[in-house]
Amino acid sequence: MQLHVTNSPFNEEQVELLNRLLPSLTQTQQIWLGGYISAITLQGISVNSTTAPAVLATPVPGAANASSASAAIAQPSFSRDITILFGSQTGNCQRLASSLSGKLKEQGFEVIVSAMNSFKPNTLKKVENLLILVSTHGEGEPPDNARSLHEFLYSKRAPQLNHLRYSVLALGDTSYEYFCQTGKDFDQKLEELGGQRLSPRADCDLDYDEPVADWMEQVISALNGAQSAPAIAEEAVLAAEHAESLQSEYSRNHPFQAEVLENLNLNGRGSDRETRHLELSLAGSNMTFEPGDSLGVYPENHPRLVEEIITAMGWNTGEAVPLNKKGEEGTLHEALLRHYEITVLTKPLLEQAAKLSAAPALHELLLPDRSKQLKEYIQGRDLLDLIQDFAPWDVPARSFVTILRKLPARLYSIASSYNANPEEVHFTVRAVRYESHGRERYGVCSVHCAERVQPGDTLPIYIQNNPNFKLPANPDVPVIMIGPGTGVAPFRSFLEEREEQGAEGKTWLFYGDRHFVTDFLYQTDWQRMLKDGVLNKLDVAFSRDTEEKVYVQHRILEHSQELYAWLQEGAHIYVCGDEKHMAHDVHSALITVIQEEGGLSPEAAAAYLDNLQQEQRYQRDVY
């Protein structure tokens, strides 16, 4: 389309220049220019021949964010090169980073995506646009592949980053005290080093789709003022979700109803533990997975707790209430049984509940100087405690359920190889039961599986791919697997897969539990694999069978020389299970082995293990 002097506000010379320029612009350039013109119009900026070249070189946000536009105009020019760094333990941030990258590339950006531990920290001095997507692991700690960058930024070697524009997406869980702490750390430190935010940090709970889409929209708008940013962001989140379940139509937001084929207790008679082995059918789902992936299971809350909550509030079980933010409705009983979290208290929940309550004690508990008391109260209590402790309540069920968090899926390491068991998936779950504050408590999913799930029933599930816990690409590489308790589950998958591959690489399993007679999970599987040569070495530690407690880390130290020899041969190490104690003890034991057998200092031994982690020869799935 050509402009004409008669139907435009431009003079003849301007029309000639525009007609030469506009046909040569790409769609991305047209979008950018539209956002730029909107921004300078709002700011009342006059562009003349003296200022135009410098200003036009600066990609400013669109009219939707005038204050940001003003700040961007005042800055030196920025490139359209974007670096996306992810720190992820289970793969969520990696999937989101990949999807965001694809959408930005479609917008004409040059994008580099990297795990944080594969990125050279000194390169930050050359980065102008940085997007960080990171989860928080354990009690406010960075995930394994984010540790090196996190440590660098908090060290004296961190450079000034006055040239940097950045934004942080933080994934976390509000039931933990240090919610999204790693994302907060990166955001704060980058600001301290001189960086300028493209958009505010987004802190996301387990149900993260909407806040992630909102953050992506803000980032994309800040980068180029694209009017189509909301649609682009939503597409990126949907693409990430699709990647969770490979080629299947089923995903975290659209789970598959899998039939239960087997539900067995793995513990022997007389054990004080109950560990269930469940086998599910994937027939008709088109779901596949790899060893190291996890199974997401949507459980049901205990019916007794549901009834006690409804009775305590004086509600009607059959009353219609919202089931989700989409506007779908169902009965109150259905909502509390399958849709809302009722066994965990969080600070955000108490803050919302306080708006519905006149109880002075609840409001006092939320005062800034009562944080210690709040933490103590939340620990080990559930929604029924909250209702009983701060009665009376005069709140309709429809209003109350809207403050509750969506019932999240529970993730379990898959305990089978798809190639060995086509159209099936197996997982291992230990029933959690304990007493707290005068009442019996129980793990939502574990007790659901142990007490109320029978063969023939169905469970809503999805596959969560974990790219950070994978067998070596070369089946001839030796592997060392350390998995006490239910942490041994993925190694059943590993060994079944190696058996199907006809792998020649050596395998060594360290396993531990309480008692040999009653708690040796999958004992017959390991014995068969030893006999068939699929498993070459098995070392066990049963902590309650001897006066002195012996754990897997002790067995590691006992076999120090041989284990180090395996590492020198190129072996990969895998650790799965408890993060709070076991994983730290095993990590320390490995450093001791490397230090003593390699003749290294403690610092050099730690660096050796860090290097193994960077090379993906040391991988952990800990929780």
N, C-alpha and C positions, 0 to 999 in steps of 0.2 A: 504494500500500500504506500502510495506517494502522498506527501503533504503538499498543499498548495497555499500560496500567500492569501488567496481570497477567503479561505475557510479556516484560517489559523491566526493566532495572536503573534506570529513571528514575522519578521521582515524577510525580504527576499534572500539576503545573505545567510540568515539563520536557517531558513527552510532548506537552502542548498546544502548546508553543512549537515543538517539532520537527515536529509534524504541519502547522503553519502554514508552516514554513520549507522543508522538504524538497521538496514538490511544485513550489515556485517556482524551484528551482535548475536551471540548465542542466547538460548533461553535463560541460562544462568546469569549472563551479563545483563539481560533486560530486567530480571527480577532484582538484581543488585542495584541497578540504576534507579528503579522505581522506589526501592526502600531508601536510597540515598537522597533522592529529591524530596520525599516525604519528610525525612529527618531534618534537612536543612530548612525546609519551609516552616516546620514547627519552631525551629530555633531562631528564625529570622536572620539567617546567615546569608550574606551577599557574596556570591561567587564571581570573582572578576578574573581577568587574565593573569593577574599576579598570583592569586591564591589557588586558582583552579587546579593546576597540575598536582600540587601537594595534597590538596583535599580529596581530589578524585581518586588518588591512589590509596585512600584509606577506606576499607570495607566497614561501613557503619551499619548499625541495626536500623530496622524500619521504624515507621511512625508509631508503632505500638509501644515503643520504649524510648521516649524522647530524651530522658535524662541520660540513658546509656549512649544514645546517639551523640549527644554533646560531648561526653567523655571520650568516645571513640574518635571524634573529629579532631580533638585536641592532641591525640597521640600521633606518633610517627606511623608510617604506612606499615601494614601487616600483609604477610603473604597468605595465600589460600592453601597453604600446607598445614595439615592437622595431624597431630600425634595423639593416638588413643592408647592409653596404658591401662591394663586390667590386672587386678589382684583378686584371685578367686580360688577357693578351696574345693568347691563342688562343681564349678563351671558356669554358674549363672551369669556372673559378670563377663566371662569370656564370650558367651553367646550373645549377650546384649551388645558388647563392644563390636562383635563381628557384624551384627545386623545394622547398628548405627553407622559403621564404616561403609557398608554397601549403599545406604541411603545418601550419605554425604558424597560418595563418589558419583552417584547419579546427578548430584547437584553441581558437579564440576570441580569438587575439591580433590586435592591430592592427599591421600590418607595413608598413614602408617599405623598399623595395629600391632601391639607387642605385649606379651606378658611382662610384668615389671622386672622379673629376674632375668629376662633376656635383653633388657634395655640397659645400655651403658649410661650410668647416672650423669657423667660429665657432659653427655650429649644435650642435657637440659639447657645448657648455655646457648644452644643453637635453635631451640624450639620456641616458636612464637605463639602457637595455638595448641593448648594441651587439654585433653579431656581425660579425666581419671574415673574409672569405674572400679570400686573396691568393696569387698565385704569385710565384716569383722568376725574374727574367729575366737572361740573360747571366751575368756573374760577380758574383752577389749583388745585382743592381740591381732596383729596383721595375719592374713593367711600366709602359708609357706612361701608362695611365689611373690609376695609383696614385702617380705622382711628386708631384703637387701636395699631396696630403694627407700624404704621407711627409715632404716638406720642411716643411710647416706644423708638424707635431708635433715636429720637431727644431729648430724656430726659437724665438726668444724670445717670439713671439706665442702660443705654445701655452698654453692655460689650465689651471688646476688642475681635475682631474676626479674629485674625491672622491665625487661622487654616482653615478659610473658603474659599472655592472656590465658585463663584457665577456668575450668569448672569441674566440680566433683559430684559424682553419683555414689552414694553410700548405701549398701544393702546391710540389713541387720535384723534384729529380733527384739521387740520391745520388752519381752519377758526377761531379758538380760540387763543387768545393771548398767553395763557400758555399751548402750545401744549405739550402733554405728560409729564407735569410737575411732576406728582406723580411718574412716572417711573424714571425720572431724579433724584428726591429726594432720592428714595431708592438706586439707583446706586451710587450716590455721598456719601451718608451716610455709606453704607456698605464698600466703599473704605476707608473712613476716619477712620472707626473702625478696619481697618487692613485686610479686605477681599481682595482676589485676583480674578480678573475676569477670568472666563473660556472662555468667548468670549465677544466682545463689546456689549453694550446695543443696542437694535433695537427699533427705534421710528417709529410707524406705523400710517398712516393716515387711513381714513375710508375704503379704498380699500386695505386691509392688507394681502391678501393671499400670494403674492410673498415675501414680507419682512418677514412674519412670517415663511414661509418655509425656507428661507435663514438663519434666526436666529436658527431655530431648527437644521438645517444641521450643523451649526458651533458648537452648543452645543453638539450634539451627537458625532461629530468628536473629540471635545476636551475631551469628557468623555472616549472614547475608540478607537479613530482612525478608526472607521468603514468606510470601503469604500462604503458601501451602504447607508450612511447617507442622501444623497439627496433624494433618493426614500423613505426612512423612513419618512423624514420630510414632503414630499409632501403627503404621505398617512395620516399622522397625521392631516394635515390641511383639507384634504378631509373628514376625519372621523368627525372632528369638525363641518364642514359645514353640513354633513349629519344629525348630531344630532340636528341641528337647526330646522329641519322640521319633526322630529320623523321618521315615516316609509315611508314618501312620497318621491318621486323622485325629488320633487321641493325644491329649496333652494334659498339662497341669490344670488348665481351665476346662478341659473336656475329657475327663477320665473314662477309662474303659471298665466295664463291669465284668471282672474276671471271675470265672467259676473256681471255687476251691476244690482241688482234687485230693489233697492230703493235708492233715493237720496233726502232727505227731509231737509228743513230748520227748525231747532228746535226753533228759535227765533220768537217771535210774531211780528205782524205789529207795526211799529214805533220804533223798537229796532235799536240802532246804531251798532249792531253786527249781524254777520251771522255765525251760527254754523250748520254744515251739519251732518246729520246722514246717513251713507251709509251702505247698506246691500249687500253683495257679495255672489255669489254662489261658493261653493267649490266642486260641483259635478264633479266627474271624477279625482279629484286631489289626493285623499287618504290622504288629510291633516286633522289633528286633532290638538287640542290645549286645554290648561287648563286655567281657570280664572287666570288673572295676566300676561299672555303672551301678546306679542305685535305683531302687524301686520306691516310688512315691505311693503311699497308701492313705486314703482318706478314711479315718475311723469313725466310730460312733461314740458319743459320750455315754457314760453308764446310765441306764434308765432310772436307777434308784436316785442318783443325784439330780437328774432332770425333774423327777416328781417332787423331790424335797424342795427344790428351788421354786417350783410353781406353787406348792402348798404354802411355803413361807411368805410368798408375795400375795397370796390370795387371788391368784389369776385363774382363768378358765383354760384348761388344757387344749380345748378345741378352738380357741380364739384365733382369728386370722391375723398374722403379723408378717412383716417383710422378711424374706429369706436372704436377700442380698441387696446390693446397691442398684441392681438392674430393675427393681420394681416387682420382681416375682414374689408371690405370697404363698403361705402355707400355714398349717396349724402351729400353735406355740410349741407343742410337744415336738413336732418335726423340726422346728427351727432350733430348739435347744439340744435335740438329740444329734443332728447331723450337720448343722450349718454354723453354729457359733461356739467360740471358745469359752468354756465355763470352769475350767480347772486351774487356770493360771491368772494371777492378779498382776497388773502392771501399773506403773505410775500414771500413764495416760488414761487408763481405765478409771482409776480412782479420781482423777481430775474431772472426768466426764460425769462420774457418778455423783460427785459433790455438787454439780449443777442441778441434780435432781433431788438432793437431800437437804434437809434443814438440820441434820445432826451436827452439833458443834464439834464433837470429837473427830468427825471425818474431816472437817475443814481445818481443824487444828493440826491434824496429822500431815496435812499438805503444806504447812508453813515452811518457809525456806530453812529455818533453824531446826526442823524436825526430820531432816533427811535420814539420819541414822535410825530413828524410830520407824520411819516409813519403810525402809529397807527390811528391818526386822519383822514388821507386820506382814509384808507381802510374802516373805519366805514361808513356803509350806501351807499357804491358805488358798482358798478358791472362792468362787462367786457366792456360794452358800454362806461362807464365813462373813463376807462383806455384807450380805443382806441381813444376817442375824446380828452382827456386831453394831450396825448403825441403823437399826429399826427405830421407829416405824417408817415405811415408805408409802407414799401415795402417788404411785406412778403407773400409768397404763402399760401393759406389756408391749404395745406397739412402740411406745417411746423408749422403753428401757432397752429393748434388744438392739436398737440402732447404735448404742454406745459400745456394744460388744464387738470383739475382733472376730473375723472369719476363722472358723476352725481350720487350722493348717494341716496339710498332709504331713505324715511322718515318713522320713527317708530311711531306708534300710539297704545295706550292701547286698547286692544280688549274690546268691550262693550257688548259682548253677551256670553252666555254659549253654548258650543257645544252640550251638552246633551239636552238643552232646544230648540236649533235650529240646528238640525243635517244638516250637509253639507252647513252651512252658517257661515259667519263671519261678525260682525257689528263693525263699528268704528266711532269715533266722531272727527271732525276736524273743527276748527274755522278759517274762512277766514281772512287772514292777508293782510291789505292794508294800505299804508301810503305814505307820500310824503317826499322825501329827495333830497337835492341838486337840487331843481327845477324840479324834475321828479317824477311821480307816481311810487311807488314800490309795490310789492306784494309777498306773500309767494308762492313759486313754487308749492307745492303740494296742499295747501289749496285753492288757487284760481283756479288751474286746476280742482279740485273736485267741487268747487262752480259754476264755469262758463262754463266748457266745457265737463263735464262728465254726460251722460244721461243714464237712464235705457236701457239696451241692449248693451251698450259699455262694453269694458273690461279694467281691470287694471292689470298690472304685480305685483304680490304680493308673499310674502313668510311669514312663521310663524317664529317669533323669540321667542323661549322659554325663560322665565325669572324665574329661580329657586329661585330668591331672593325676589319674591313678590307672595306668595302663601297662600291660605287659610289654616287654621289649619287642620291637618290630621283627627282630631276628630271633627265631625260636631256639637257636642254639646258644643264646646268652644265658649264663647261670642266673638264677633268682633266689634270693633269701627272703622268706616271708615270716613276719613276726605278728602274731595275732592271738592274744589270749582271750578267753571267753567268746562272746559272740563276734569279736573282732576277727575270728578265723573264717567267717562266712565267705568273704570274697576270695579267699585262697582255695576254697573248694571249687569255685568258678575258675580260677587260674589253672588249677591242676587238671580239671576236666577239659579245659581248652587245650592245654599242652598235650594231653593224651590224644585228643582228636587230631592235632597237628602232627603228631608223631615227632614232637620236639626232641632234640638231642641234648639241649642244655640241662645242666644239673639243677636240682631243686632241693631246697632246705627249708623246713618248716619249724619254727619255734612256737609252741603252744602251751598255754597255762590255764589253770582253773583251780578250784578248791580241792576236790577229791578225785583220785584216779577212778575209783569204782563207780561213782555216781555222776560225775561231772565231765567226763571225757567226751566232748561233743564230736560227732562224726567219726568216732573211733574206728568203726569197721571200714569206713571209706579210706582213712589213712593207712590202715593195715593192708587193704587190697592194693592201694597205690604203691606202697612200699614193696610188696610182693611182685607187682608188675613192672617195677622200675620207673614208674611215673614220678614218684617221690623218692629221692635218693637219701635224704637224711631227715630224721624227726627227733627233736629234742623237746622234752616236756617238763613242766614245773607245776606241781600240785601243792599249793601253799599250806593247806591244812593237814597234809599227811605226815608232816614232820614237826618236831618241836620248834625248829627254826624255820620261819617262813621263807620259801624259795619262790622267786618269780622269774619271768622270762629274761629279765636283764641279768640275772645271776647266771643263767645258762649261757648267755652271750659272752660274758666275761670268762666263763670256764672254757669256752672254745675260741678264745681270742686269736690264737695263732692261725687256726684253720679259717676262721671267718675273714681275717685280714688277707689270707692267701686268695680266697674267693674274690675279694674286692680287687686285688691286683690282677686277677684274671678277667676283670670287667663285669663282675656280678652286679645286678640291680637289687636294691633293698626296698622292701615294702613293709609298712607298719600300719596296722588298722586296730582301732579300739579306743579305749579311754584316753582323752586328751589331757585331762587334769593331772593325772599321776603317771600312768603307764608310759605314755608317749614321751614325757620329759625324762623319765628314768631310762628308757631305752635309748633316747638321744644321748644322754650322758654316758651310758655304757659304750655306745658306738665311738664316741670321742675318745674314751679311755683306751679302747682297742686300737684305734688308729694311732694314738699318741705312743702307746707302749710298743706296739709291733712295728710301727713305722719310724720309731726313734725321733718323734717330733715334739715340739713344745705344745702346751695346751692350745695356744692361739693358732698354731699351724695345723693342728689336728682339727680344730673347729673350722678352719678355712677349707681343709680337705673335704669335710663333710658338706660344707656349703657349696663347694664346687660340684660334688656329686648331685646335690639338689638342683643346681643350675643345669646340669647335663641330663636331668630327669632320671638319674640312676638311684636317687633316694626319694621315694614318693610316700606320702602319708595320707590316709583317710581316717582322721581322728575326730572325735566328737565328745 
